[in-house]
Amino acid sequence: MEPLTTWEIIGRVLYQFSSVWVALILLFSLSVAFKRRLGLYGKLFDSPIGMIGFGLVMFWVFVGIFGAMDLIVTHDPLSQVSGMKNKVPGTPVRGAEEGEYAWYLLGGDNLARDVFSRMVSGAWIVVQIAPLATLFAFMVGITLGLPAGYYGGRLDTFLSFLANLILAFPVILLFYLLVTPEIVATGVPNYMAAVLFIFPIVFIGVLLNSRYYTRPNFRTPLLIGVLGVAIWLYLALISTSGYVVNNGDVAIPGLPSVLDPFDIPGGILVVFVSVVFVNSPTVFRIVRGLALDIKTRDYVAAAQTRGEGPWYIMLWEILPNARGPLIVDFCLRIGYTTILLGTLGFFGLGLPPESPDWGSTINEGRKLLSIYLHPALPPALALLSLVLGLNLLADGLREESLKD
């Protein structure tokens, strides 16, 4: 079997992404058709920069999703094939069986694994961790930042001091401390997860209670149902094999394995908690600053005159009017988180060594970069394009939010 030419490689790579192209076409067609009904998201399609950024971001989101469904990958990203070590792109697989893809489209790495499949699988890791960790960080920052800005006084001073204390540490050093095996063995990240993951439950509970406070017959069953599911998911997130912490010296039982719908690997949980912990103080400061400004507006005074409660004013008067800067920062922070994940993988921290995340793949390819470019280049370009897309998306959203 002959090696593939450059154009054949490009054609086959594009073909492997067929499901992604179809999903992008459908998404853009429907979004453009109904953009006048979609608020700020619809206005994004009036901005060429925003559309380009959104396209890049959704490309990698769909790659991650469809890659996890085995619609794109050509080989197992962890499997090693004899004779394929450091092979150039388009090299045919030796002894390929019937039904097995016959080429390594982007070549093999130093352990004879398929670079293309590892790049696609790495997108799923980013899609899983970066947006969710950023969302959790925002919930922590909003839950603490709104009362700090609205009430002020000693509460503001205390919470601002804690935020500044965390921000005083260099980010990389803080990450390194949190994900090193010695710290993980103590159970500190698990304790942090147990504390930080409570904030989304508090946020949801206060949000619904303040909204439907005057309708107790509807509010009470709604809170019981929503908070019941939220607490169940909270226990499932922080529990591993039936324990919240189990380091030999301390064993704290968690959700029984029978009731645990998913078991998050320890490495991913540690990275997730670290990202939330590092990002939350910055979000807190942004929300606090916005609350300090918006609480002086006339519509806030009108809500106070109507007799609305403090949390109703914070969540339904101040927060919606701060959505523009927060949405822009959310996109930028996902990009920042993506870079942090790549940095951790590059230094071999947090995720398992064999993980196909982009940072680990770049680090493995770096060792032979002067001889072979193909193992490190695809994940590096993937990381670059995703972060570029998030920055362009944030610029587009900023432009449109300023027009409101």
C-alpha positions as CSV (number, residue, x, y, z in Angstrom):
1,M,0.0,0.0,0.0
2,E,1.4,3.4,-1.1
3,P,1.7,6.4,1.3
4,L,-0.7,9.2,0.7
5,T,0.2,12.4,-1.1
6,T,-0.3,15.8,0.6
7,W,-3.6,16.4,-1.2
8,E,-4.9,13.0,-0.4
9,I,-4.1,13.6,3.3
10,I,-5.9,16.9,3.2
11,G,-8.9,15.4,1.4
12,R,-9.1,12.4,3.8
13,V,-8.8,14.7,6.9
14,L,-11.6,16.9,5.6
15,Y,-13.7,13.9,4.9
16,Q,-13.2,12.6,8.5
17,F,-14.6,15.9,9.6
18,S,-17.8,15.5,7.5
19,S,-20.1,15.3,10.5
20,V,-18.6,18.5,11.9
21,W,-19.1,20.4,8.6
22,V,-22.8,19.2,8.5
23,A,-23.3,20.3,12.1
24,L,-21.7,23.7,11.4
25,I,-23.8,24.3,8.3
26,L,-27.0,23.5,10.1
27,L,-26.1,25.6,13.1
28,F,-25.2,28.7,11.1
29,S,-28.2,28.3,8.8
30,L,-30.7,28.2,11.6
31,S,-28.9,30.9,13.6
32,V,-28.8,33.3,10.6
33,A,-32.4,32.5,9.7
34,F,-33.7,33.3,13.3
35,K,-31.0,35.8,14.4
36,R,-33.6,38.6,15.1
37,R,-35.3,36.4,17.7
38,L,-32.1,35.2,19.5
39,G,-31.1,38.4,21.3
40,L,-27.3,39.0,21.8
41,Y,-26.5,35.6,20.3
42,G,-28.4,36.6,17.1
43,K,-26.7,39.9,16.9
44,L,-23.3,38.1,16.9
45,F,-24.0,37.2,13.3
46,D,-23.9,40.8,12.3
47,S,-20.3,40.9,13.3
48,P,-17.8,39.2,10.9
49,I,-15.2,38.9,13.7
50,G,-17.8,37.3,16.0
51,M,-18.9,34.9,13.3
52,I,-15.3,33.8,12.6
53,G,-14.6,33.3,16.2
54,F,-17.9,31.4,16.8
55,G,-17.2,29.2,13.9
56,L,-13.7,28.3,15.2
57,V,-15.0,27.6,18.7
58,M,-18.0,25.5,17.5
59,F,-15.7,23.6,15.1
60,W,-13.7,22.2,18.0
61,V,-16.8,21.7,20.2
62,F,-18.3,19.5,17.5
63,V,-14.9,17.8,16.9
64,G,-14.8,17.0,20.6
65,I,-18.4,15.7,20.7
66,F,-18.3,13.7,17.6
67,G,-14.8,12.4,18.4
68,A,-16.2,11.0,21.7
69,M,-18.8,9.3,19.6
70,D,-16.1,7.6,17.5
71,L,-17.4,9.4,14.3
72,I,-14.0,11.1,13.5
73,V,-11.1,9.2,15.1
74,T,-9.4,6.6,12.9
75,H,-7.6,4.6,15.6
76,D,-7.6,4.2,19.4
77,P,-5.7,7.3,20.6
78,L,-3.9,5.1,23.2
79,S,-3.1,2.1,21.1
80,Q,0.4,1.5,19.7
81,V,0.9,0.0,16.3
82,S,4.2,-1.9,15.6
83,G,6.4,-0.1,13.1
84,M,4.5,3.2,13.2
85,K,6.9,5.1,15.6
86,N,7.5,8.7,14.3
87,K,6.1,7.8,10.9
88,V,5.4,10.8,8.7
89,P,1.8,11.8,7.8
90,G,0.0,9.5,5.3
91,T,2.0,6.4,6.2
92,P,0.0,3.2,5.7
93,V,-0.5,1.0,8.7
94,R,1.4,-2.2,8.6
95,G,-0.7,-5.3,8.6
96,A,-4.0,-3.3,8.8
97,E,-6.9,-5.7,9.3
98,E,-10.3,-5.5,7.6
99,G,-12.3,-2.6,9.0
100,E,-9.3,-0.9,10.4
101,Y,-8.3,2.5,8.9
102,A,-5.4,1.9,6.6
103,W,-3.3,5.1,7.3
104,Y,-2.0,7.4,10.0
105,L,-3.3,10.6,8.5
106,L,-1.1,12.9,10.5
107,G,1.6,10.4,11.2
108,G,2.7,8.5,14.4
109,D,4.2,9.9,17.6
110,N,7.3,8.6,19.5
111,L,5.1,5.8,21.0
112,A,3.6,4.8,17.6
113,R,0.2,6.3,18.4
114,D,-2.0,8.0,15.8
115,V,-1.5,11.8,16.0
116,F,-4.8,12.6,14.3
117,S,-6.8,10.5,16.7
118,R,-5.0,12.0,19.7
119,M,-5.7,15.5,18.5
120,V,-9.4,14.8,18.1
121,S,-9.6,13.1,21.5
122,G,-7.8,16.0,23.1
123,A,-10.6,18.3,21.9
124,W,-13.1,16.3,24.0
125,I,-11.0,16.8,27.1
126,V,-10.9,20.6,26.5
127,V,-14.7,20.6,25.8
128,Q,-15.4,18.7,29.0
129,I,-13.2,20.7,31.4
130,A,-12.8,24.3,30.2
131,P,-16.4,25.5,29.8
132,L,-17.7,23.7,32.9
133,A,-14.8,24.8,35.1
134,T,-15.3,28.4,33.9
135,L,-19.1,28.2,34.6
136,F,-18.4,26.9,38.1
137,A,-15.9,29.7,38.7
138,F,-18.5,32.2,37.6
139,M,-21.1,30.8,40.0
140,V,-18.6,31.1,42.8
141,G,-17.6,34.6,41.8
142,I,-21.2,35.8,41.3
143,T,-22.5,34.3,44.6
144,L,-19.7,36.0,46.6
145,G,-19.2,39.1,44.4
146,L,-22.8,40.4,44.3
147,P,-23.3,40.6,48.1
148,A,-19.8,42.1,48.5
149,G,-20.5,44.9,46.1
150,Y,-24.1,45.4,47.2
151,Y,-23.7,45.4,51.0
152,G,-20.1,46.7,51.2
153,G,-18.7,47.1,54.7
154,R,-17.0,44.3,56.6
155,L,-18.3,41.6,54.3
156,D,-16.8,43.3,51.3
157,T,-13.5,43.9,53.1
158,F,-13.2,40.3,54.2
159,L,-14.1,38.7,50.9
160,S,-11.9,41.1,49.0
161,F,-9.0,40.3,51.3
162,L,-9.4,36.5,50.6
163,A,-9.6,37.2,46.8
164,N,-6.5,39.3,46.9
165,L,-4.7,36.7,49.0
166,I,-5.3,34.0,46.4
167,L,-4.4,36.3,43.5
168,A,-1.1,37.2,45.2
169,F,0.2,33.7,44.3
170,P,1.7,33.2,40.8
171,V,-0.9,31.2,38.9
172,I,1.5,28.5,37.6
173,L,3.0,28.0,41.1
174,L,-0.5,27.7,42.6
175,F,-1.5,25.1,40.0
176,Y,1.7,23.2,40.5
177,L,1.1,23.1,44.3
178,L,-2.5,21.9,43.8
179,V,-1.9,19.1,41.3
180,T,1.4,17.6,42.6
181,P,0.9,14.0,43.8
182,E,2.0,14.9,47.3
183,I,-0.8,17.4,47.7
184,V,-3.3,15.2,46.0
185,A,-2.5,12.4,48.4
186,T,-3.5,14.5,51.3
187,G,-7.0,14.9,50.0
188,V,-6.8,18.7,49.8
189,P,-8.3,19.0,46.3
190,N,-11.2,16.8,47.4
191,Y,-11.9,19.1,50.4
192,M,-11.7,22.0,48.0
193,A,-14.2,20.4,45.6
194,A,-16.6,19.7,48.5
195,V,-16.5,23.5,49.4
196,L,-16.4,25.0,45.9
197,F,-19.1,22.8,44.4
198,I,-21.6,24.0,47.0
199,F,-21.7,27.4,45.5
200,P,-23.7,26.4,42.3
201,I,-26.3,24.9,44.6
202,V,-26.5,28.1,46.7
203,F,-26.7,30.2,43.5
204,I,-29.5,28.1,42.0
205,G,-31.4,28.0,45.3
206,V,-31.2,31.8,46.0
207,L,-32.0,32.5,42.3
208,L,-35.2,30.5,42.3
209,N,-36.3,31.5,45.8
210,S,-35.9,35.3,45.1
211,R,-37.8,35.0,41.8
212,Y,-40.8,33.0,43.1
213,Y,-40.8,34.3,46.7
214,T,-44.4,35.6,46.4
215,R,-45.7,32.3,45.0
216,P,-44.9,29.8,47.8
217,N,-47.2,27.1,46.4
218,F,-45.1,27.0,43.2
219,R,-41.7,27.9,44.8
220,T,-41.6,25.2,47.4
221,P,-42.0,22.1,45.2
222,L,-39.8,23.7,42.6
223,L,-37.0,24.2,45.1
224,I,-37.3,20.7,46.5
225,G,-37.1,19.2,43.0
226,V,-34.3,21.3,41.6
227,L,-32.2,21.3,44.8
228,G,-32.7,17.6,45.2
229,V,-31.2,17.0,41.8
230,A,-28.5,19.5,42.3
231,I,-27.4,17.9,45.6
232,W,-27.4,14.5,44.0
233,L,-25.2,15.8,41.2
234,Y,-23.0,17.5,43.8
235,L,-22.4,14.3,45.7
236,A,-21.8,12.4,42.5
237,L,-19.1,15.0,41.5
238,I,-17.2,14.9,44.7
239,S,-17.5,11.2,45.3
240,T,-15.0,8.7,43.9
241,S,-15.6,5.0,44.4
242,G,-18.1,5.8,47.2
243,Y,-15.8,8.2,49.1
244,V,-15.3,11.9,49.1
245,V,-11.8,11.4,50.6
246,N,-10.0,8.1,51.0
247,N,-6.2,8.6,51.4
248,G,-5.5,5.8,53.9
249,D,-5.5,8.0,57.0
250,V,-8.9,9.7,56.5
251,A,-12.0,8.0,54.8
252,I,-15.1,10.2,54.4
253,P,-17.9,8.3,52.7
254,G,-19.7,9.9,49.8
255,L,-22.5,8.8,47.4
256,P,-22.8,5.0,47.1
257,S,-21.5,3.7,43.8
258,V,-24.9,2.4,43.0
259,L,-26.3,5.9,43.0
260,D,-23.3,7.6,41.3
261,P,-24.1,8.1,37.6
262,F,-20.5,9.0,36.7
263,D,-17.1,8.5,38.3
264,I,-14.8,11.3,37.4
265,P,-11.1,10.2,37.2
266,G,-9.0,11.7,40.0
267,G,-6.7,13.6,37.7
268,I,-9.6,15.4,35.9
269,L,-11.2,16.3,39.2
270,V,-8.0,17.8,40.6
271,V,-7.5,19.9,37.4
272,F,-11.2,21.0,37.4
273,V,-11.0,22.1,41.1
274,S,-7.7,23.9,40.5
275,V,-9.2,25.9,37.5
276,V,-12.3,26.8,39.5
277,F,-10.2,27.9,42.5
278,V,-7.8,30.0,40.5
279,N,-10.5,31.7,38.3
280,S,-13.0,32.5,41.1
281,P,-11.2,35.4,42.7
282,T,-10.9,37.2,39.4
283,V,-14.6,36.7,38.6
284,F,-15.4,37.9,42.1
285,R,-13.6,41.2,41.6
286,I,-15.3,41.8,38.2
287,V,-18.8,41.1,39.6
288,R,-18.1,43.2,42.8
289,G,-17.0,46.1,40.6
290,L,-20.1,45.9,38.4
291,A,-22.3,45.6,41.5
292,L,-20.8,48.7,43.1
293,D,-21.5,50.7,39.9
294,I,-25.0,49.3,39.0
295,K,-26.4,49.5,42.6
296,T,-26.5,53.3,42.3
297,R,-28.8,53.2,39.2
298,D,-32.4,54.5,39.3
299,Y,-34.0,51.1,38.5
300,V,-32.3,49.6,41.5
301,A,-33.7,52.4,43.7
302,A,-37.1,51.8,42.1
303,A,-36.9,48.1,43.1
304,Q,-35.9,49.0,46.6
305,T,-38.9,51.4,46.7
306,R,-41.2,48.5,45.6
307,G,-40.0,46.6,48.6
308,E,-38.0,43.9,46.7
309,G,-35.5,41.9,48.8
310,P,-31.8,42.3,48.5
311,W,-31.2,39.0,46.7
312,Y,-34.0,39.7,44.2
313,I,-32.3,43.1,43.4
314,M,-28.9,41.5,43.1
315,L,-29.9,38.6,40.9
316,W,-32.8,40.1,38.9
317,E,-31.9,43.8,38.6
318,I,-28.1,44.1,38.9
319,L,-26.9,40.8,37.4
320,P,-28.9,41.0,34.1
321,N,-27.6,44.5,33.5
322,A,-24.0,43.2,34.0
323,R,-24.4,40.4,31.5
324,G,-22.5,42.2,28.7
325,P,-19.1,42.4,30.4
326,L,-19.6,39.0,32.1
327,I,-20.4,37.2,28.8
328,V,-17.3,38.7,27.2
329,D,-15.2,37.7,30.2
330,F,-16.7,34.2,30.2
331,C,-15.4,33.7,26.6
332,L,-12.0,35.1,27.4
333,R,-11.7,33.0,30.5
334,I,-12.5,29.8,28.7
335,G,-9.6,30.6,26.4
336,Y,-7.4,31.3,29.5
337,T,-8.5,28.0,31.0
338,T,-7.7,26.2,27.8
339,I,-4.2,27.6,27.9
340,L,-3.8,26.6,31.5
341,L,-4.9,23.0,30.7
342,G,-2.4,22.9,27.9
343,T,0.3,24.2,30.3
344,L,-0.5,21.6,32.9
345,G,-0.4,18.9,30.3
346,F,2.8,20.2,28.9
347,F,4.5,19.9,32.4
348,G,2.9,16.5,32.9
349,L,0.7,17.7,35.9
350,G,-2.8,16.7,36.7
351,L,-4.0,14.4,33.9
352,P,-2.6,10.9,33.4
353,P,0.7,10.7,31.4
354,E,-1.0,8.8,28.5
355,S,-3.8,11.3,28.2
356,P,-4.3,12.6,24.7
357,D,-4.8,16.2,25.9
358,W,-3.1,18.8,23.7
359,G,-0.6,19.9,26.3
360,S,0.7,16.4,26.9
361,T,0.8,15.7,23.1
362,I,2.8,18.9,22.5
363,N,5.3,18.0,25.2
364,E,5.8,14.5,23.8
365,G,6.3,15.9,20.3
366,R,8.6,18.6,21.5
367,K,11.4,16.1,22.4
368,L,12.0,15.3,18.8
369,L,10.9,18.7,17.3
370,S,14.2,19.2,15.5
371,I,13.7,16.0,13.6
372,Y,9.9,15.4,13.4
373,L,7.4,18.3,13.3
374,H,4.2,16.3,12.8
375,P,3.7,15.0,16.4
376,A,3.7,18.4,18.0
377,L,2.3,20.7,15.2
378,P,-1.4,19.5,15.0
379,P,-2.2,19.8,18.7
380,A,-0.3,23.2,18.8
381,L,-2.4,24.5,15.9
382,A,-5.6,23.1,17.5
383,L,-4.9,24.9,20.7
384,L,-4.0,28.1,18.9
385,S,-7.1,28.1,16.7
386,L,-9.5,27.4,19.7
387,V,-8.0,30.2,21.8
388,L,-8.0,32.5,18.8
389,G,-11.7,31.7,18.2
390,L,-12.6,32.4,21.8
391,N,-10.8,35.8,21.7
392,L,-12.5,36.7,18.4
393,L,-15.9,35.6,19.8
394,A,-15.3,37.8,22.8
395,D,-14.5,40.7,20.6
396,G,-17.6,40.2,18.6
397,L,-19.8,40.0,21.7
398,R,-18.2,43.1,23.1
399,E,-18.9,45.0,19.9
400,E,-22.6,44.0,19.9
401,S,-23.1,44.5,23.6
402,L,-21.8,48.1,23.3
403,K,-24.6,48.7,20.7
404,D,-27.3,47.8,23.2
